[in-house]
């Protein structure tokens, strides 16, 4: 019997144009849309000297209700573009991609550091006093084997209520971060979790930190809201130090923005969420 074919691997670095000093190579960060900016800002805060490329796949958002094979294909395409750009590492700033595809992606790019966000189930299970934890996520993340593994490994002793929050990603993509309609959309999913006894809520999608003020207002002062983005930045820093290729010096490096949607239409919401005026470029499509 023939042995199974190994997973495809990406071409090896370096590519033409990679800096002579590999420490100066950029880091690629991507999400289904603008939500991963919540992760990017934590990376920027902790590692200001690192050159960053952020890819917002807003032209294909949301990932949360797409077939897993489509999600993986989009992730592979974007990671391929990061490789062509000479990125020394990548960050998956999308819980849906992590939950569905991270093992396959790491197998496809062996030896290339890929740091991935995942719902903060472990710290939530450690912090709950009521024994009930709520996870706010997309439909695909709620149903993913990745979330099931996290719960089985770290939260078997507590009750975990995973809630798919339909429409939240699209609301953030439109820049609708507050107001009566946004509060009603948030309350529809948060209040039932709180009424069920959840005293810790996990933001299981990188779009959701931009709704955090509304989530906290609806949930009330007795509920803790956890965002895993700072932990992702710390893990990236650890991986760079481990490999000896962290960028030198304190000077702030450039941040480049890519989008698969219309750059002019995307610029306004990215500028608002990032806090600085940006001019996104079209996501490359190099084979």
PyMOL commands that set and color helices and strands:
alter all, ss='L'
color gray80, all
select helices_A, chain A and resi 22-24+37-46+58-60+68-84+95-108+121-127+139-142+145-154+168-173+180-195+208-219+229-243+263-274
alter helices_A, ss='H'
color red, helices_A
select strands_A, chain A and resi 27-31+52-56+89-92+113-116+132-137+159-164+200-203+224-227+255-259+281-282
alter strands_A, ss='S'
color yellow, strands_A
deselect
rebuild
show_as cartoon
